[in-house]
Amino acid sequence: MTGKMDRRIMKSQKAIRRAFIDILYEDGFESVTIKDITERADLSRKTFYLHYIDKYDLLDKIVEEHLEELGEICDQKKDKGLIEGTIIWFGYFEDRKLFFTSLFQGTSTVSFRNKLLHFIMEEVDKKLEASALSNNIDRKIILKFLGTAVMGVLESYVLEEIEGDMETIAAQVGEMLKRNL
């Protein structure tokens, strides 16, 4: 019986997420409603609320999954150089550009931005060398500085505000990180 229950839960969550993502792409986060999600997923509102508190909770869970995947990529690319690793990392965003464009364009997606910035800062911190902290520069300040710089370029790339192919832009970001680490 538990096996059937698990499959139903997974099926419901998958339908909810698919509906949410479709509406997100079509109308943007601000326009997403629980009613629209449940109608498109062909589920009741009660079923939605069994799994998620609201659309922000649903978005947070999807973002957490993406950050977990990014973390795995970061772990796998440890032996790569900083530039090659940055290209791999940007490739993740390239492959999911529509999703991230929808989030970067939204004004109600502050949680996503904060989580992404925190994630980037943690990854930069792993590479931060003691030599970069000379001249009395506080570790938190340099992490915030580099983290917001990477996120700003990433956002501009995803939103197509800067020209260039993914590998060139990522290589330039990797080179700038290398110079500052």
BATIDO-309609 format. One record per residue (C-alpha): x, y, z. Coordinates in steps of 0.001 Angstrom, whole numbers, padded with zeros to 6 digits, always signed. Layout:
<nodes>
XYZ...
</nodes>
This chain:
<nodes>
+000000+000000+000000+002823+002398+000826+004286+001911-002676+001017+003020-004285+000792+006005-001983+004342+007040-002844+003605+006823-006574+000468+008914-006175+002325+011536-004168+005101+011650-006747+002561+011845-009579+000693+014694-007872+003869+016631-007116+005116+016151-010668+001799+017408-012095+001819+020419-009764+005416+021297-010627+004869+020879-014364+001764+023097-014235+003599+025688-012130+006579+025784-014505+004340+026067-017568+002451+029005-016057+005716+030551-014859+007069+030471-018440+003852+031783-019945+002844+034506-017490+005644+035080-014974+005759+034301-011262+003541+037180-010186+000674+035823-012307+000831+032263-010985-002187+031344-008859-002972+028144-006988-006243+027961-008887-004412+028036-012220-001893+025437-011057-004535+023013-009809-006714+023439-012889-003803+022804-015221-002569+019866-013112-006133+018533-012908-005890+018262-009134-007849+019731-006255-006619+022693-004230-006621+020364-001236-004081+018135-002994-001890+021163-003674-001997+022205-000024-001107+018678+001112+002263+019175-000572+002963+022929-000470+002072+025902+001714+001730+028321-001214+003360+029197-004539+006410+030598-002721+006929+027286-000933+006626+025448-004246+009152+027796-005861+011518+027419-002890+011435+023631-003192+012140+023775-006937+014973+026270-006385+016429+024048-003636+016504+021138-006093+018363+023285-008620+020862+024393-005961+021422+020757-004973+022129+019914-008627+024496+022898-008857+026232+021712-005691+026762+018287-007250+028178+019937-010373+030533+022019-008228+031716+018893-006422+032270+017083-009736+034261+019941-011277+036672+020390-008353+039553+018945-010370+038857+021289-013299+040471+024677-013575+038494+027716-012455+037724+028824-016009+036659+025360-017238+034608+024873-014075+032872+028217-014568+031986+027234-018149+030432+023987-016871+028514+025945-014229+027207+028503-016743+026218+025577-018976+023771+024474-016289+022036+027849-016523+022175+027759-020332+020387+024398-020339+017666+025791-018044+017629+029333-019398+013847+029648-019688+013358+028726-016028+016022+031110-014741+014894+033901-017080+011420+033612-015565+012880+033958-012078+015293+036804-012832+012501+038774-014536+010150+038409-011567+009946+041051-008885+008565+038618-006289+011439+036169-006460+013701+037728-003825+014017+034376-002052+015451+032818-005222+018000+035620-005594+019046+035393-001941+019453+031613-002092+021426+031803-005325+023688+034544-003944+024281+032540-000746+025098+029459-002835+027555+031385-005043+029226+032925-001992+029672+029477-000408+031250+028127-003593+033580+031142-003886+034498+030739-000208+035714+027196-000916+038192+028650-003414+039148+031787-001523+042832+031787-000711+044394+033479+002277+046424+035691-000069+043220+037316-001341+042495+038495+002189+045576+040671+002519+045278+044431+003027+042716+044002+005806+039853+042986+003508+037129+041224+005455+036266+037719+004158+032518+038466+004206+033009+041621+002153+035077+039906-000535+032571+037012-000681+029656+039427-001053+031570+041420-003660+032514+038410-005790+029172+036662-005237+027120+039651-006397+029483+040170-009340+029062+036574-010532+025305+036682-009982+025031+040004-011829+026848+038687-014892+024884+035423-014746+021592+037319-014571+022623+039592-017446+023605+036541-019495+020351+034685-018802+018295+037800-019602+020391+038344-022756+021494+041800-021633+025095+041054-022617+026232+039684-025939+028409+036669-026388+028220+032933-026298+028022+031109-022997+031577+029757-023070+033157+033161-023733+031170+034892-020994+031774+032072-018502+035503+032008-019314+035711+035749-018667+033899+035369-015326+036240+032498-014429+039273+034602-015309+038039+037518-013169+037385+035159-010257+040843+033675-010685+042409+037141-010506+040504+037969-007325+041004+034677-005534
</nodes>
